[in-house]
Amino acid sequence: MSRGDTRVAHAQREGRVPSVGQVTLAPDAMPESTAIERRDKAVLAFTLLTGTRDGALLTLILKHVDLEAGRVSFDAREVTTKFRKTFRTWFFPVGERRVGSLPTG
């Protein structure tokens, strides 16, 4: 490759990412008229609350989530974690909402 092509190939490009404000508003902007829409909204909210990677999210089950303690246990024997590590994470503070104030219906 020419030097110019090499520079183009190695150029760092700034990726566009949403702001924290946009991310926290996203669940409120989602429709919730069907069970699937409510599920999608809950999955997004859970992802924002925990910072869970998509691969791990797919393999989590309810027993891994402790609402009272506000944490998620990632057991590498049951959850597909990065580098197969076992760890715990606590809910991130997102706005004024608390787990106890989330809608249950």
N, CA, C and O atoms as a printed pandas DataFrame, in Angstrom:
     atom_number atom_name residue_name chain_id  residue_number  x_coord  y_coord  z_coord
0              1         N          MET        A               1    0.834   -1.181    0.000
1              2        CA          MET        A               1    0.000    0.000    0.000
2              3         C          MET        A               1    0.882    1.250    0.000
3              4         O          MET        A               1    2.007    1.248    0.499
4              5         N          SER        A               2    0.345    2.279   -0.559
5              6        CA          SER        A               2    1.081    3.541   -0.558
6              7         C          SER        A               2    1.027    4.164    0.838
7              8         O          SER        A               2    0.224    3.756    1.677
8              9         N          ARG        A               3    1.872    5.138    1.075
9             10        CA          ARG        A               3    1.865    5.827    2.372
10            11         C          ARG        A               3    0.518    6.486    2.645
11            12         O          ARG        A               3    0.011    6.462    3.766
12            13         N          GLY        A               4   -0.042    7.067    1.611
13            14        CA          GLY        A               4   -1.353    7.705    1.763
14            15         C          GLY        A               4   -2.420    6.696    2.142
15            16         O          GLY        A               4   -3.234    6.956    3.029
16            17         N          ASP        A               5   -2.426    5.540    1.477
17            18        CA          ASP        A               5   -3.403    4.492    1.803
18            19         C          ASP        A               5   -3.196    3.980    3.225
19            20         O          ASP        A               5   -4.159    3.688    3.934
20            21         N          THR        A               6   -1.945    3.875    3.632
21            22        CA          THR        A               6   -1.634    3.424    4.985
22            23         C          THR        A               6   -2.157    4.427    6.014
23            24         O          THR        A               6   -2.728    4.027    7.028
24            25         N          ARG        A               7   -1.971    5.717    5.767
25            26        CA          ARG        A               7   -2.471    6.745    6.681
26            27         C          ARG        A               7   -3.992    6.701    6.767
27            28         O          ARG        A               7   -4.561    6.832    7.850
28            29         N          VAL        A               8   -4.639    6.518    5.638
29            30        CA          VAL        A               8   -6.104    6.440    5.635
30            31         C          VAL        A               8   -6.568    5.213    6.422
31            32         O          VAL        A               8   -7.522    5.292    7.197
32            33         N          ALA        A               9   -5.893    4.086    6.221
33            34        CA          ALA        A               9   -6.271    2.854    6.906
34            35         C          ALA        A               9   -6.096    2.958    8.410
35            36         O          ALA        A               9   -6.882    2.380    9.161
36            37         N          HIS        A              10   -5.086    3.682    8.865
37            38        CA          HIS        A              10   -4.792    3.782   10.288
38            39         C          HIS        A              10   -5.372    5.028   10.952
39            40         O          HIS        A              10   -5.175    5.239   12.149
40            41         N          ALA        A              11   -6.065    5.833   10.209
41            42        CA          ALA        A              11   -6.625    7.066   10.763
42            43         C          ALA        A              11   -7.657    6.740   11.838
43            44         O          ALA        A              11   -8.499    5.858   11.667
44            45         N          GLN        A              12   -7.575    7.467   12.941
45            46        CA          GLN        A              12   -8.559    7.293   13.999
46            47         C          GLN        A              12   -9.763    8.162   13.699
47            48         O          GLN        A              12   -9.645    9.360   13.442
48            49         N          ARG        A              13  -10.908    7.535   13.736
49            50        CA          ARG        A              13  -12.144    8.246   13.455
50            51         C          ARG        A              13  -12.941    8.387   14.738
51            52         O          ARG        A              13  -13.047    7.447   15.526
52            53         N          GLU        A              14  -13.493    9.559   14.935
53            54        CA          GLU        A              14  -14.291    9.798   16.120
54            55         C          GLU        A              14  -15.672    9.187   15.914
55            56         O          GLU        A              14  -16.387    9.532   14.974
56            57         N          GLY        A              15  -16.027    8.282   16.803
57            58        CA          GLY        A              15  -17.345    7.656   16.716
58            59         C          GLY        A              15  -18.400    8.531   17.365
59            60         O          GLY        A              15  -18.119    9.250   18.324
60            61         N          ARG        A              16  -19.592    8.468   16.851
61            62        CA          ARG        A              16  -20.687    9.231   17.437
62            63         C          ARG        A              16  -21.346    8.384   18.506
63            64         O          ARG        A              16  -21.752    7.250   18.252
64            65         N          VAL        A              17  -21.449    8.930   19.679
65            66        CA          VAL        A              17  -22.094    8.237   20.787
66            67         C          VAL        A              17  -23.129    9.171   21.403
67            68         O          VAL        A              17  -22.957   10.390   21.389
68            69         N          PRO        A              18  -24.200    8.603   21.942
69            70        CA          PRO        A              18  -25.217    9.459   22.563
70            71         C          PRO        A              18  -24.695   10.053   23.873
71            72         O          PRO        A              18  -23.824    9.479   24.527
72            73         N          SER        A              19  -25.237   11.196   24.237
73            74        CA          SER        A              19  -24.881   11.820   25.510
74            75         C          SER        A              19  -25.561   11.055   26.639
75            76         O          SER        A              19  -26.472   10.263   26.396
76            77         N          VAL        A              20  -25.120   11.290   27.868
77            78        CA          VAL        A              20  -25.734   10.650   29.029
78            79         C          VAL        A              20  -27.209   11.033   29.105
79            80         O          VAL        A              20  -28.056   10.197   29.417
80            81         N          GLY        A              21  -27.509   12.287   28.820
81            82        CA          GLY        A              21  -28.904   12.734   28.835
82            83         C          GLY        A              21  -29.759   12.002   27.826
83            84         O          GLY        A              21  -30.891   11.622   28.125
84            85         N          GLN        A              22  -29.230   11.802   26.634
85            86        CA          GLN        A              22  -29.977   11.072   25.605
86            87         C          GLN        A              22  -30.197    9.622   26.022
87            88         O          GLN        A              22  -31.273    9.065   25.808
88            89         N          VAL        A              23  -29.188    9.023   26.611
89            90        CA          VAL        A              23  -29.298    7.621   27.024
90            91         C          VAL        A              23  -30.348    7.459   28.113
91            92         O          VAL        A              23  -31.138    6.516   28.075
92            93         N          THR        A              24  -30.365    8.364   29.080
93            94        CA          THR        A              24  -31.339    8.231   30.171
94            95         C          THR        A              24  -32.762    8.537   29.726
95            96         O          THR        A              24  -33.716    8.096   30.367
96            97         N          LEU        A              25  -32.918    9.286   28.641
97            98        CA          LEU        A              25  -34.260    9.571   28.123
98            99         C          LEU        A              25  -34.785    8.476   27.201
99           100         O          LEU        A              25  -35.989    8.407   26.954
100          101         N          ALA        A              26  -33.908    7.626   26.692
101          102        CA          ALA        A              26  -34.302    6.621   25.703
102          103         C          ALA        A              26  -35.439    5.699   26.170
103          104         O          ALA        A              26  -36.395    5.512   25.417
104          105         N          PRO        A              27  -35.381    5.115   27.376
105          106        CA          PRO        A              27  -36.489    4.227   27.765
106          107         C          PRO        A              27  -37.838    4.948   27.807
107          108         O          PRO        A              27  -38.859    4.366   27.442
108          109         N          ASP        A              28  -37.849    6.207   28.249
109          110        CA          ASP        A              28  -39.117    6.947   28.304
110          111         C          ASP        A              28  -39.689    7.220   26.922
111          112         O          ASP        A              28  -40.898    7.395   26.778
112          113         N          ALA        A              29  -38.837    7.259   25.908
113          114        CA          ALA        A              29  -39.290    7.543   24.550
114          115         C          ALA        A              29  -39.783    6.288   23.828
115          116         O          ALA        A              29  -40.360    6.378   22.744
116          117         N          MET        A              30  -39.556    5.125   24.426
117          118        CA          MET        A              30  -39.923    3.874   23.754
118          119         C          MET        A              30  -41.403    3.573   23.932
119          120         O          MET        A              30  -41.966    3.860   24.989
120          121         N          PRO        A              31  -42.047    2.998   22.913
121          122        CA          PRO        A              31  -43.455    2.618   23.048
122          123         C          PRO        A              31  -43.601    1.449   24.012
123          124         O          PRO        A              31  -42.652    0.691   24.216
124          125         N          GLU        A              32  -44.772    1.297   24.603
125          126        CA          GLU        A              32  -45.003    0.204   25.544
126          127         C          GLU        A              32  -46.430   -0.331   25.477
127          128         O          GLU        A              32  -47.004   -0.714   26.496
128          129         N          SER        A              33  -46.998   -0.354   24.275
129          130        CA          SER        A              33  -48.383   -0.796   24.144
130          131         C          SER        A              33  -48.513   -2.312   24.025
131          132         O          SER        A              33  -49.594   -2.844   24.279
132          133         N          THR        A              34  -47.462   -3.019   23.652
133          134        CA          THR        A              34  -47.526   -4.482   23.558
134          135         C          THR        A              34  -46.536   -5.098   24.536
135          136         O          THR        A              34  -45.641   -4.421   25.042
136          137         N          ALA        A              35  -46.705   -6.376   24.792
137          138        CA          ALA        A              35  -45.800   -7.089   25.699
138          139         C          ALA        A              35  -44.363   -7.062   25.170
139          140         O          ALA        A              35  -43.419   -6.927   25.948
140          141         N          ILE        A              36  -44.196   -7.187   23.872
141          142        CA          ILE        A              36  -42.854   -7.174   23.285
142          143         C          ILE        A              36  -42.213   -5.800   23.448
143          144         O          ILE        A              36  -41.023   -5.709   23.751
144          145         N          GLU        A              37  -42.979   -4.734   23.253
145          146        CA          GLU        A              37  -42.443   -3.379   23.434
146          147         C          GLU        A              37  -42.050   -3.137   24.892
147          148         O          GLU        A              37  -41.022   -2.518   25.166
148          149         N          ARG        A              38  -42.876   -3.632   25.832
149          150        CA          ARG        A              38  -42.543   -3.488   27.252
150          151         C          ARG        A              38  -41.294   -4.292   27.596
151          152         O          ARG        A              38  -40.470   -3.845   28.393
152          153         N          ARG        A              39  -41.149   -5.477   27.001
153          154        CA          ARG        A              39  -39.949   -6.283   27.214
154          155         C          ARG        A              39  -38.716   -5.561   26.696
155          156         O          ARG        A              39  -37.697   -5.484   27.382
156          157         N          ASP        A              40  -38.815   -5.027   25.473
157          158        CA          ASP        A              40  -37.687   -4.307   24.880
158          159         C          ASP        A              40  -37.280   -3.117   25.742
159          160         O          ASP        A              40  -36.092   -2.853   25.930
160          161         N          LYS        A              41  -38.268   -2.406   26.260
161          162        CA          LYS        A              41  -38.000   -1.256   27.119
162          163         C          LYS        A              41  -37.318   -1.695   28.415
163          164         O          LYS        A              41  -36.393   -1.036   28.888
164          165         N          ALA        A              42  -37.774   -2.799   28.979
165          166        CA          ALA        A              42  -37.180   -3.319   30.212
166          167         C          ALA        A              42  -35.746   -3.783   29.983
167          168         O          ALA        A              42  -34.886   -3.563   30.836
168          169         N          VAL        A              43  -35.478   -4.415   28.860
169          170        CA          VAL        A              43  -34.125   -4.878   28.547
170          171         C          VAL        A              43  -33.184   -3.689   28.394
171          172         O          VAL        A              43  -32.058   -3.724   28.890
172          173         N          LEU        A              44  -33.633   -2.636   27.713
173          174        CA          LEU        A              44  -32.806   -1.440   27.565
174          175         C          LEU        A              44  -32.553   -0.799   28.925
175          176         O          LEU        A              44  -31.420   -0.432   29.235
176          177         N          ALA        A              45  -33.593   -0.662   29.733
177          178        CA          ALA        A              45  -33.431   -0.053   31.055
178          179         C          ALA        A              45  -32.477   -0.873   31.920
179          180         O          ALA        A              45  -31.640   -0.307   32.624
180          181         N          PHE        A              46  -32.593   -2.192   31.874
181          182        CA          PHE        A              46  -31.696   -3.064   32.642
182          183         C          PHE        A              46  -30.258   -2.917   32.170
183          184         O          PHE        A              46  -29.333   -2.876   32.981
184          185         N          THR        A              47  -30.075   -2.838   30.871
185          186        CA          THR        A              47  -28.730   -2.672   30.308
186          187         C          THR        A              47  -28.118   -1.353   30.774
187          188         O          THR        A              47  -26.942   -1.312   31.133
188          189         N          LEU        A              48  -28.900   -0.282   30.772
189          190        CA          LEU        A              48  -28.408    1.011   31.228
190          191         C          LEU        A              48  -28.110    0.994   32.723
191          192         O          LEU        A              48  -27.130    1.588   33.171
192          193         N          LEU        A              49  -28.945    0.322   33.483
193          194        CA          LEU        A              49  -28.802    0.269   34.934
194          195         C          LEU        A              49  -27.586   -0.531   35.373
195          196         O          LEU        A              49  -26.982   -0.239   36.405
196          197         N          THR        A              50  -27.231   -1.539   34.587
197          198        CA          THR        A              50  -26.162   -2.449   35.001
198          199         C          THR        A              50  -24.890   -2.341   34.177
199          200         O          THR        A              50  -23.824   -2.753   34.634
200          201         N          GLY        A              51  -24.981   -1.796   32.974
201          202        CA          GLY        A              51  -23.806   -1.746   32.099
202          203         C          GLY        A              51  -23.428   -3.105   31.546
203          204         O          GLY        A              51  -22.283   -3.313   31.143
204          205         N          THR        A              52  -24.358   -4.020   31.520
205          206        CA          THR        A              52  -24.102   -5.384   31.077
206          207         C          THR        A              52  -23.785   -5.437   29.589
207          208         O          THR        A              52  -24.450   -4.788   28.780
208          209         N          ARG        A              53  -22.770   -6.211   29.235
209          210        CA          ARG        A              53  -22.420   -6.427   27.828
210          211         C          ARG        A              53  -23.494   -7.296   27.180
211          212         O          ARG        A              53  -24.151   -8.089   27.854
212          213         N          ASP        A              54  -23.668   -7.141   25.867
213          214        CA          ASP        A              54  -24.742   -7.861   25.183
214          215         C          ASP        A              54  -24.608   -9.382   25.286
215          216         O          ASP        A              54  -25.619  -10.068   25.439
216          217         N          GLY        A              55  -23.408   -9.921   25.208
217          218        CA          GLY        A              55  -23.222  -11.371   25.307
218          219         C          GLY        A              55  -23.649  -11.908   26.656
219          220         O          GLY        A              55  -24.275  -12.965   26.738
220          221         N          ALA        A              56  -23.312  -11.184   27.721
221          222        CA          ALA        A              56  -23.704  -11.600   29.067
222          223         C          ALA        A              56  -25.201  -11.419   29.268
223          224         O          ALA        A              56  -25.845  -12.241   29.920
224          225         N          LEU        A              57  -25.751  -10.359   28.717
225          226        CA          LEU        A              57  -27.179  -10.079   28.860
226          227         C          LEU        A              57  -28.030  -11.232   28.339
227          228         O          LEU        A              57  -29.061  -11.566   28.924
228          229         N          LEU        A              58  -27.596  -11.831   27.249
229          230        CA          LEU        A              58  -28.347  -12.928   26.646
230          231         C          LEU        A              58  -28.394  -14.162   27.517
231          232         O          LEU        A              58  -29.313  -14.969   27.383
232          233         N          THR        A              59  -27.428  -14.334   28.409
233          234        CA          THR        A              59  -27.349  -15.559   29.202
234          235         C          THR        A              59  -27.720  -15.357   30.670
235          236         O          THR        A              59  -27.726  -16.318   31.439
236          237         N          LEU        A              60  -28.032  -14.119   31.072
237          238        CA          LEU        A              60  -28.467  -13.872   32.446
238          239         C          LEU        A              60  -29.851  -14.458   32.673
239          240         O          LEU        A              60  -30.679  -14.505   31.763
240          241         N          ILE        A              61  -30.088  -14.903   33.901
241          242        CA          ILE        A              61  -31.434  -15.323   34.298
242          243         C          ILE        A              61  -31.780  -14.603   35.595
243          244         O          ILE        A              61  -30.909  -14.008   36.229
244          245         N          LEU        A              62  -33.036  -14.654   35.987
245          246        CA          LEU        A              62  -33.500  -13.868   37.123
246          247         C          LEU        A              62  -32.736  -14.144   38.410
247          248         O          LEU        A              62  -32.572  -13.236   39.226
248          249         N          LYS        A              63  -32.267  -15.366   38.616
249          250        CA          LYS        A              63  -31.557  -15.666   39.866
250          251         C          LYS        A              63  -30.255  -14.886   39.997
251          252         O          LYS        A              63  -29.711  -14.790   41.097
252          253         N          HIS        A              64  -29.748  -14.331   38.914
253          254        CA          HIS        A              64  -28.514  -13.551   38.959
254          255         C          HIS        A              64  -28.739  -12.111   39.415
255          256         O          HIS        A              64  -27.783  -11.399   39.723
256          257         N          VAL        A              65  -30.007  -11.678   39.457
257          258        CA          VAL        A              65  -30.338  -10.292   39.777
258          259         C          VAL        A              65  -30.883  -10.218   41.202
259          260         O          VAL        A              65  -31.830  -10.923   41.549
260          261         N          ASP        A              66  -30.284   -9.369   42.014
261          262        CA          ASP        A              66  -30.736   -9.141   43.393
262          263         C          ASP        A              66  -31.234   -7.700   43.481
263          264         O          ASP        A              66  -30.439   -6.773   43.637
264          265         N          LEU        A              67  -32.552   -7.515   43.381
265          266        CA          LEU        A              67  -33.133   -6.171   43.389
266          267         C          LEU        A              67  -32.942   -5.474   44.726
267          268         O          LEU        A              67  -32.695   -4.269   44.764
268          269         N          GLU        A              68  -33.056   -6.221   45.831
269          270        CA          GLU        A              68  -32.916   -5.607   47.155
270          271         C          GLU        A              68  -31.516   -5.042   47.364
271          272         O          GLU        A              68  -31.365   -3.943   47.896
272          273         N          ALA        A              69  -30.497   -5.779   46.952
273          274        CA          ALA        A              69  -29.111   -5.320   47.095
274          275         C          ALA        A              69  -28.695   -4.404   45.950
275          276         O          ALA        A              69  -27.674   -3.721   46.035
276          277         N          GLY        A              70  -29.488   -4.389   44.874
277          278        CA          GLY        A              70  -29.165   -3.559   43.720
278          279         C          GLY        A              70  -27.930   -4.037   42.992
279          280         O          GLY        A              70  -27.070   -3.236   42.625
280          281         N          ARG        A              71  -27.835   -5.348   42.779
281          282        CA          ARG        A              71  -26.651   -5.891   42.123
282          283         C          ARG        A              71  -26.991   -7.069   41.221
283          284         O          ARG        A              71  -28.071   -7.654   41.298
284          285         N          VAL        A              72  -26.029   -7.395   40.366
285          286        CA          VAL        A              72  -26.136   -8.544   39.462
286          287         C          VAL        A              72  -24.882   -9.387   39.656
287          288         O          VAL        A              72  -23.770   -8.860   39.676
288          289         N          SER        A              73  -25.066  -10.700   39.798
289          290        CA          SER        A              73  -23.943  -11.627   39.934
290          291         C          SER        A              73  -23.702  -12.300   38.591
291          292         O          SER        A              73  -24.604  -12.910   38.018
292          293         N          PHE        A              74  -22.488  -12.184   38.104
293          294        CA          PHE        A              74  -22.104  -12.792   36.836
294          295         C          PHE        A              74  -21.256  -14.021   37.146
295          296         O          PHE        A              74  -20.044  -13.919   37.336
296          297         N          ASP        A              75  -21.896  -15.165   37.194
297          298        CA          ASP        A              75  -21.212  -16.426   37.470
298          299         C          ASP        A              75  -20.767  -17.007   36.131
299          300         O          ASP        A              75  -21.604  -17.385   35.311
300          301         N          ALA        A              76  -19.474  -17.080   35.907
301          302        CA          ALA        A              76  -18.939  -17.515   34.612
302          303         C          ALA        A              76  -19.340  -18.946   34.257
303          304         O          ALA        A              76  -19.248  -19.339   33.095
304          305         N          ARG        A              77  -19.781  -19.724   35.236
305          306        CA          ARG        A              77  -20.258  -21.082   34.930
306          307         C          ARG        A              77  -21.609  -21.050   34.230
307          308         O          ARG        A              77  -21.987  -22.001   33.545
308          309         N          GLU        A              78  -22.346  -19.927   34.411
309          310        CA          GLU        A              78  -23.696  -19.830   33.862
310          311         C          GLU        A              78  -23.899  -18.653   32.913
311          312         O          GLU        A              78  -24.807  -18.675   32.082
312          313         N          VAL        A              79  -23.066  -17.634   33.031
313          314        CA          VAL        A              79  -23.218  -16.414   32.237
314          315         C          VAL        A              79  -21.996  -16.254   31.347
315          316         O          VAL        A              79  -20.865  -16.441   31.796
316          317         N          THR        A              80  -22.223  -15.911   30.093
317          318        CA          THR        A              80  -21.116  -15.723   29.154
318          319         C          THR        A              80  -20.509  -14.344   29.384
319          320         O          THR        A              80  -20.973  -13.346   28.833
320          321         N          THR        A              81  -19.467  -14.305   30.206
321          322        CA          THR        A              81  -18.794  -13.054   30.514
322          323         C          THR        A              81  -17.513  -12.943   29.704
323          324         O          THR        A              81  -16.994  -13.937   29.196
324          325         N          LYS        A              82  -17.015  -11.727   29.593
325          326        CA          LYS        A              82  -15.760  -11.501   28.882
326          327         C          LYS        A              82  -14.637  -12.197   29.646
327          328         O          LYS        A              82  -14.504  -12.030   30.858
328          329         N          PHE        A              83  -13.853  -12.958   28.948
329          330        CA          PHE        A              83  -12.747  -13.722   29.516
330          331         C          PHE        A              83  -13.208  -14.733   30.565
331          332         O          PHE        A              83  -12.406  -15.201   31.373
332          333         N          ARG        A              84  -14.521  -15.074   30.554
333          334        CA          ARG        A              84  -15.096  -16.081   31.458
334          335         C          ARG        A              84  -14.806  -15.774   32.923
335          336         O          ARG        A              84  -14.488  -16.675   33.698
336          337         N          LYS        A              85  -14.915  -14.508   33.299
337          338        CA          LYS        A              85  -14.672  -14.096   34.678
338          339         C          LYS        A              85  -15.970  -14.075   35.465
339          340         O          LYS        A              85  -17.032  -13.769   34.923
340          341         N          THR        A              86  -15.878  -14.402   36.744
341          342        CA          THR        A              86  -17.001  -14.307   37.665
342          343         C          THR        A              86  -16.835  -13.015   38.458
343          344         O          THR        A              86  -15.756  -12.735   38.980
344          345         N          PHE        A              87  -17.903  -12.231   38.547
345          346        CA          PHE        A              87  -17.840  -10.967   39.286
346          347         C          PHE        A              87  -19.241  -10.493   39.610
347          348         O          PHE        A              87  -20.222  -11.056   39.125
348          349         N          ARG        A              88  -19.336   -9.454   40.432
349          350        CA          ARG        A              88  -20.591   -8.802   40.773
350          351         C          ARG        A              88  -20.527   -7.355   40.341
351          352         O          ARG        A              88  -19.462   -6.737   40.352
352          353         N          THR        A              89  -21.666   -6.821   39.965
353          354        CA          THR        A              89  -21.742   -5.396   39.662
354          355         C          THR        A              89  -22.983   -4.825   40.331
355          356         O          THR        A              89  -23.988   -5.514   40.504
356          357         N          TRP        A              90  -22.894   -3.568   40.698
357          358        CA          TRP        A              90  -24.010   -2.895   41.340
358          359         C          TRP        A              90  -24.675   -1.966   40.340
359          360         O          TRP        A              90  -24.051   -1.520   39.377
360          361         N          PHE        A              91  -25.955   -1.679   40.581
361          362        CA          PHE        A              91  -26.702   -0.805   39.693
362          363         C          PHE        A              91  -26.068    0.579   39.667
363          364         O          PHE        A              91  -25.665    1.110   40.701
364          365         N          PHE        A              92  -25.985    1.153   38.473
365          366        CA          PHE        A              92  -25.498    2.518   38.312
366          367         C          PHE        A              92  -26.604    3.478   38.733
367          368         O          PHE        A              92  -27.782    3.192   38.522
368          369         N          PRO        A              93  -26.241    4.610   39.323
369          370        CA          PRO        A              93  -27.264    5.616   39.597
370          371         C          PRO        A              93  -27.660    6.272   38.269
371          372         O          PRO        A              93  -26.817    6.836   37.572
372          373         N          VAL        A              94  -28.937    6.193   37.933
373          374        CA          VAL        A              94  -29.421    6.769   36.677
374          375         C          VAL        A              94  -30.555    7.723   37.013
375          376         O          VAL        A              94  -31.673    7.293   37.295
376          377         N          GLY        A              95  -30.269    8.998   36.984
377          378        CA          GLY        A              95  -31.298    9.991   37.269
378          379         C          GLY        A              95  -31.797    9.886   38.694
379          380         O          GLY        A              95  -31.058    9.488   39.595
380          381         N          GLU        A              96  -33.041   10.241   38.893
381          382        CA          GLU        A              96  -33.642   10.240   40.225
382          383         C          GLU        A              96  -34.304    8.916   40.579
383          384         O          GLU        A              96  -34.671    8.705   41.734
384          385         N          ARG        A              97  -34.463    8.033   39.622
385          386        CA          ARG        A              97  -35.206    6.800   39.851
386          387         C          ARG        A              97  -34.422    5.830   40.720
387          388         O          ARG        A              97  -33.194    5.767   40.660
388          389         N          ARG        A              98  -35.143    5.089   41.516
389          390        CA          ARG        A              98  -34.578    4.018   42.326
390          391         C          ARG        A              98  -35.283    2.731   41.931
391          392         O          ARG        A              98  -36.383    2.763   41.378
392          393         N          VAL        A              99  -34.653    1.607   42.213
393          394        CA          VAL        A              99  -35.231    0.320   41.820
394          395         C          VAL        A              99  -36.626    0.158   42.399
395          396         O          VAL        A              99  -37.524   -0.335   41.715
396          397         N          GLY        A             100  -36.824    0.566   43.652
397          398        CA          GLY        A             100  -38.134    0.420   44.285
398          399         C          GLY        A             100  -39.205    1.246   43.622
399          400         O          GLY        A             100  -40.389    0.969   43.817
400          401         N          SER        A             101  -38.845    2.249   42.846
401          402        CA          SER        A             101  -39.861    3.104   42.214
402          403         C          SER        A             101  -40.142    2.715   40.768
403          404         O          SER        A             101  -40.943    3.362   40.094
404          405         N          LEU        A             102  -39.483    1.658   40.288
405          406        CA          LEU        A             102  -39.737    1.225   38.920
406          407         C          LEU        A             102  -41.110    0.582   38.818
407          408         O          LEU        A             102  -41.535   -0.100   39.751
408          409         N          PRO        A             103  -41.809    0.780   37.718
409          410        CA          PRO        A             103  -43.122    0.164   37.550
410          411         C          PRO        A             103  -43.001   -1.349   37.516
411          412         O          PRO        A             103  -42.034   -1.885   36.975
412          413         N          THR        A             104  -43.979   -2.042   38.091
413          414        CA          THR        A             104  -43.932   -3.499   38.156
414          415         C          THR        A             104  -44.930   -4.160   37.229
415          416         O          THR        A             104  -44.882   -5.379   37.065
416          417         N          GLY        A             105  -45.827   -3.414   36.618
417          418        CA          GLY        A             105  -46.862   -4.018   35.785
418          419         C          GLY        A             105  -46.479   -4.043   34.414
419          420         O          GLY        A             105  -47.237   -4.521   33.569
